[in-house]
């Protein structure tokens, strides 16, 4: 696969024709994201996460895409983070969305929650995609349960 395709981005996973997720893209890979038709990039990683780009907003906007930054602390995800993410997803439901963090673990948990709570997808179906990337640890399993049962 070409080095600068969306498929080459670390832990890339296309969940539908309008939703893709991944770990941290390189600066060059943001042009591939735009070329693949994504209109908005949602970043859940922190600015000091591995391989984070300090000028990511500018890189994304130079490509003509919108940028939403929702910093989620790996060690302490909050219910409010998930609610902010849900609002961003709902506000952009008419666009092709690319969501990333450092390794697509935060994102996979947030997407699992969004798909099950906002889109009505069964937990079993959504969990298949979540588990393609990782098995959430105790902290993240607790977070998923906390958001699900709020």
N, C-alpha and C positions, 0 to 999 in steps of 0.2 A: 504494500500500500504506500502511496506517496507520503513523504515525510511531513508535508504540510497540508494533509487532508484532515477533516474533522475526525475521521476514524483513527488517525495516528495520535490523537490527544490521549494522554494518560487516562485509563479507565473510562474511555468514551462509551456511552450507552445511549442508543436512540430508543426512546420509549414509544414514539409515534412519529408521524410525518411532521409534527409541529412542536415536539419536545425532545431535546437532547440534553444529556448530562455528562459531566466529565470531571476529572481532576484539573489542576492548574494548566491552562494552555500557555504556550510560549508566546512571545510578542508576534512572531510570524504566523502562528496558528490562528490568531484572531482574524486574519484575512481569509483563511479557509472557512472559518465560522460564518463570516459575512457572505462568502461565495456560495455556501451551502444554503443560503436564504434566511438565516436567523436574523431577526430584527431587534432582539433585545437580549442582553446578557445580564444574568443575575448572579452575583458573586457572594457566596456565604463564607469565604475564607477571611482570615484576618490579614492585615497588611504585613505581619511578620510571620505568616505561614510559610512553609517550605516553597521555594520558587515563586513567591508572590511578586507581582510587578507593581512597583510603587506608583507608576503612572498608568495603571490599567484603565481608569476611566477615560483618559485622553486617547489611549490606543483604541479603545472600543468606539468612542465617539468619532475619531478620525475615519473609522471604517463606515460611518453612517448608521451605526446601531445605537440603541438606547442602552443605558447602563444603570443598574440598580445594585446598590451595595447594602447588604444586610450582614454585618459582621457577627458571626456566631462563634463564641468561645468553645473550643473543642471540649474542655474539661467541665463546662458549665452551660449547656444549652438551656435556654429559657422558653417557657410557654409563649411569652410575648414575641420571641424570635419567630416561632412557628406562625403566630397570628399575622405578623408583619409579612412573612413570606406568602401566606395565603392571600393577603390583600394584594400583594404585587402580582401574583399569578392570576388572580381574578381580574385585576385591572388591565391585564395584558392578554387575556384569553383569546383575543382576535389576532394575535401575533405568533410568529414562530419563535419559541423561547429556548435559549441555551442557558443552563444553570450549572455552575461549577463551584468547587471549593478546592482544597489542596489535593485530595485524593478520591473524591466522589463518595466519601463516606457520610459526611454531614448531609450532602445533597441527597443521597439515596434515602436517608431517614426522613428528610423533609418531604421528598417526593412521595414516599410511601404514605406519609400522613396526609398529604394533599390529595392523593389519588383515592384513599379510602374514605376520608372525612368530607372532602369537597366534591369529589367526582363520583362517589358511590361505587367505586371498584371494590371487589371483594378483597378482604385481607389476604386470602390465599393467593389470589392472582398477583396482587401488589408485592407480596412477600417474595415471590419467585424472582422478581427483578431486583429487589433489595438484596437478596442473598446471592445474586450473581456477583456482587461486589464484595460483600463481607457479611459476617454474622455480628450484629451489634453487640457490643460489650455490655456489662451490667449498667453502666451509667446511661448509655444510649437506649438500652431496652427500657429502663426506668423512665427516661424522657418520653419515649414513644407511648408508653402506657399512660403517663401523666397527661399528655396532650390528647390522647384518644379518650380518656375518661373525664376530661374537664367539663 
